[in-house]
Amino acid sequence: MRLTALVRPLCALVFATALNGCALFDKQPPQPARKAGPYAAIPLTGMSDSIQHWRNRYGDKYAKYSDDQIVQIADNVLLYQRDNGGWVENRDPSRILNAEEIQAITAEKGNETGSFDNRNVYSQVEYLSAVYLQTGDTRYRDAAQRGIDYTLKMQHKSCGGWPHTVPGTERYHPFVTMADEVTSGVLRTLRKISDGSEPFGWTSPSTRRASAAALEKGDACVLRLQVRQNGKLAGWAGQYDPVTLEPAMGRTFELASMVSQESVEMVRYLMGIPDPSPEQIAAIEGAIDWFNRSAITGWKIETFKIDPPIKYEYHTASTDRRLVQDANAPRMWARFYDIKDNSVVLANRDSVRVKQYSEITHERRTGYGWYGLWPEKLLSVDYPAWQARMQAKK
C-alpha cells in the first residue's frame, strides 16, 4: 500500500507534466519592474500600413498622440483588441478618441473577426511587448500574450501559413496569404519570440516552444509554396487555396499569379534567417534568378496631372499614369507575372485579364501599383550583403 501510495501521485505528476508541455520547467523569465516614466518614443512603423489605409479613407485631419506617448497609444491598442485576442485591420492607434468613439469600439470587442492583412496583429503584439518592457504594466504583456495565442491558433493546419482574415467575408480571406507580409511577417515575429529576442524576452518557455513549432511548420510551408517554372524555382503567389495549395485569385483584379512585391518580402524574410538550410538557400537563389529574368527595361510609368481631381471610394486621383518607352529608364518590374509563361498579368475589377496597361481603368491605374521598383534594393544591396555574410560563415 505504501509503494502504491507513492507511485500513483508520481505517475499522475508525470502524466500531467507531459500534457502541459513540461509545465514544471516553464519558469517565467525575469519581468521588468513597474516604471512611472518618462518613456522613450516607440515609432509606429509596424502599424504604418494600417494607419495609412485609415488615413487614405478618412483623411488625417484629427488629433493624434505623438510617438513618445506610448501609454496612450498602447491603451488604444488594448481598446482595439478583440476578446479573442485578434485585431481588425486598418485602424490608427495614435488617434485621440472621444467618449462616443471609445464606446463604439468597446461594443465591437466581442466580434470574432480578426485580420493579418496590412501587417496586422503581429505588429500590435510587438508594440505592446515593447511598451511592457518600458512600463512594466502587465496589462500590455497579457494583451500581447493573447495576441500571440491568437496568432498560433490561426495558423493553417493544411500548410502552415496564415489567412488574410478570420472569419472571412470575402472569398479570398481564408486563403494562405503571402500578400502584405501576412505569412512572412508572422514568421519573422515568431522567430523573435522563439529566440526570446527583444522585445519578447518576457515570454515563457512554453510560448517559445509553441512559437518554434509554428515557425518550423511555417518555414516548410514557404518552401512548399514557391512556384516552379519549367523546373526552376521562381516567386510566390499572393495567396493559395488552403486545400489544393494552388495559387489563387485575391481581390477581383488580382488574378492567380506570382507577385513580385510579395516575393521580395519573402526573400528578405528567408535572408534574415541566421543559419538557413540548403533548401532555404536554394529558394533565395531561385527567386533572385527569377527577379533578374523578369526585369523590364526600356519602359517607365509616367505620371501626369488631371483637372479636376476624381474622388473614388478609397482614394482621390489628381493624376493619371501611362506606360511609355524610355531607353534610359531604370529597370522595373510588373506586380504580377503569369505562373506558366511569366508574362505580365493585368486585370480590372471585373477579373478580365487585359493585354495593355492603357486598358486598366483610371481608378485602378491611380489606385494600385501595377509596376514598380520593388526588387531593386533587394538585388543591388540586400542580396550581395547576404552573399557576403554567407561566405563569411564558411
VENNOR-V415278 format. One record per backbone hydrogen bond with DSSP energy under -1.0 kcal/mol. NH is the residue of the N-H (numbers start at 1). CO is the residue of the C=O. Records with the same first field share a line. If there is no record, write none. Layout:
BEGIN
NH=CO + CO
END
This chain:
BEGIN
5=1
6=2
7=3
8=4
10=6
11=7
12=8
13=9
14=10
15=11
16=12
17=13
18=14
19=15
20=16
21=18
22=17
25=22
26=23
27=25
35=135
42=67
48=45
51=47
52=48
53=49
54=50
55=51
56=52
57=53
58=54
59=55
62=60
65=94
69=66
70=68
73=69
74=70
75=71
76=72
77=73
78=74
79=75
80=76
81=77
82=86
83=109
85=82
95=92
96=63
102=98
103=99
104=100
105=101
106=102
107=103
109=106
111=108
114=166
115=87
116=164
119=180
122=120
125=121
126=122
127=123
128=124
129=125
130=126
131=127
132=128
133=129
134=130
135=131
136=132
140=137
142=138
143=139
144=140
145=141
146=142
147=143
148=144
149=145
150=146
151=147
152=148
153=149
154=150
156=161
164=173
165=173
166=114
173=170
175=172
176=240
177=162
178=238
179=238
182=179
183=177
185=181
186=182
187=183
188=184
189=185
190=186
191=187
192=188
193=189
194=190
195=191
197=192
200=197
203=200
208=204
209=205
210=206
211=207
212=208
213=209
214=210
215=211
216=212
217=213
218=214
219=215
220=216
221=217
222=218
223=219
224=220
225=221
227=235
229=232
232=229
234=227
240=176
241=246
245=241
248=239
250=254
254=251
258=337
259=236
260=335
263=259
264=260
265=261
266=262
267=263
268=264
269=265
270=266
271=267
272=268
273=270
281=277
282=278
283=279
284=280
285=281
286=282
287=283
288=284
289=285
290=286
291=287
292=288
293=289
294=290
296=332
300=324
302=322
304=320
306=318
310=317
312=315
317=310
320=304
322=302
324=300
326=298
329=326
332=296
333=372
335=370
337=258
338=343
342=338
345=336
348=352
351=348
354=346
359=356
360=357
365=361
366=362
367=363
372=333
376=373
379=375
380=376
381=377
382=377
383=378
385=381
386=382
387=383
388=384
389=385
390=386
391=387
392=388
END
